[in-house]
Amino acid sequence: MMKIVVSIVGILSILIGSIWFLQGINILGGSSMTGQSAWAVNGTIAVVIGVGLLVFAYRHQIFKR
């Protein structure tokens, strides 16, 4: 159960981070984040955290009984 929760959080982090990154580098428009390099950095960090969560969940079999 915990593996599923951590995996979902990881996937959401990757998706949200990707959107932030694309807005930060001015590919996706329509918000105040568009063209702001800080959001590109924040998005990259979010993607790295999401990938880390997925790796952790699948390599360590967290909370296995």
Secondary structure, DSSP 8 states (H G I E B T S, - for coil): -HHHHHHHHHHHHHHHHHHHHHHHTTSS-SSTTTT-HHHHHHHHHHHHHHHHHHHHHHHHTTT--
